[in-house]
Structure formats: structure tokens, C-alpha cells
Amino acid sequence: QVQLLESGGGLVQPGGSLRLSCVASETILSSDPMSWYRQAPGKERRLVARIRSGRDPEYADSVMGRFTISRDNAKKTVYLQMNSLKPDDTAVYYCNVRENGMHYWGKGILVTVSS
């Protein structure tokens, strides 16, 4: 069973940047998608970005042009670079891997955008 550990969250002012990292406990095939989701208070968990080999990264409309997803397969890590952060980006961010039809989730990390 894949275990995922997120890091890099915290408090940032509007307009600021953060980079989230998610390390997997085992090697993930490049063809298996790695994703970031987020869940704001009182709202459903939603896809933020997804990356897999052979396809362009996918982004939610709300983060297009501000967030960038990347992965380092040798380090078993997926990243989410978040720029021009807004208060609406405040949420718990979850790392997700889909492997052999199974979804694996990290425990989540809080990102708070506030002045």
C-alpha cells in the first residue's frame, strides 16, 4: 500500500508563494497519475492539478496560470508550486496517487492565505 506524506504548507500572505511536496513510500510508475486535491471548509474535495507521463498536466480553472505541478520520479515526489496565492486558495491540500485502479491519499496539509 502506497503511503504519501505532504509537506510545505503554512500561512502566507495574499500574493505570496508556497511549494508543496508529496513523497511516496514506493516508486510510482510515470504512467500512474499523481495529483493534488484541496478541500476548503464546508466544501467538497476538488482536483487542483494532475500529472502523468504522455499527457499535458491538468489544472482546475481557478488555479490555471498560477499553480504548476511537477514530479521527480527518482525521488518519488510530486510538487505543487503555488504563486499569486489568494484567500480563496485556503484549504487542506491532499496528495493523491492512482495505481492499479486504487486511489491512495496523504493525510493532507493546511494552506492558509491571509493578511
N, C-alpha and C positions, 0 to 999 in steps of 0.2 A: 504494500500500500504506500502510495506516494505521500510524503509529508512536505508541507510548504511552510516557509517561515518568512513573513514580511518584515521589512524594516524601513526606516526613513521618514516616517510620519511625524506630525507635530503641529505646532502653532506657527502660522505665517501670516504676514500682513497682506491685504489685497495688493495685487500686482507682483507679488513675490513668486519664488520658485521653490520647488521641492523635487527630490528624486526618490521614488520608492524602489525598493529592491525586493525580490522574492527568490529565495534559494530553495531548490527541490532536494529531497533526500536521495534521489537517484537520477540517473541520466534520463532525460526526456528526449524522445526522437524529435528531430527537427520538423517532421511532418505532423506531429501532435500539436494542436493549438495550445498556446499559453495566453492567458487573458487576465485583465484586471476588471473587476466589477466594483461598484460602490453602492452603499445604502445610506441615504440621508435619514435623519429622524422622521419617523412617521411615513416613510415612503418605501417602495419596493426596491429590491436589489436590481441594479441595471448594469448592463455591459458598458464599460468605458472604452476598452481597446482590446484587440486580439491580434496575435501574430502567429503565423505558421509558414513554413517554407513553401515557395512556389506561388504564394499569393501576396498581394499588397496588404499591408496592415489595415485593419478596420477600426474606425473610431465612431463614437457617438457624435452626433451633430453638435452637441453642446461643448465638446472639447476639441473639435477639429481645428487645427492650426495652432493650438496652444499646448497640447499634450503629444508626446512621442513615446511609442512603445518600442522596445528593442530587447534582444535576448542574446546571451552568450552561452551557447550550448556546452562549451568546455567547462564553464563554471556552473552549469545547471541553474542559471539565473535569468530571470526576466526583470526588466526595468520599466519604470514609467516616469519619464521626465515631464514635470508639470510646470508650465510657465504661465505668466499673466493670470495668476490664480484669483478667483472671485469668491465672495462669501458663499455663493451657490455651490461651490465645489466642496464645501464642508460635508464630510461623510466618513463612514468607515469604509476603507478600501480593502478589497479581498482579492487575493491571487487565486487563479483557477487553472487547472490543467485537465485536459480531457485525454485520457489514454485508454485504448481498447474499449471505448464506449463508456468508460466510467469517468465521473467528474470528481476531482479532488479539490478541496478548498483549504486555504490558510485560515487562521483564526481572525484575521483582519487587523487593520491598523488605522488609527484615527488621524484624520487630517482636518485641522480647523483653520479656516481662513477668516481672520478678524483683526480689526484695528484696536 
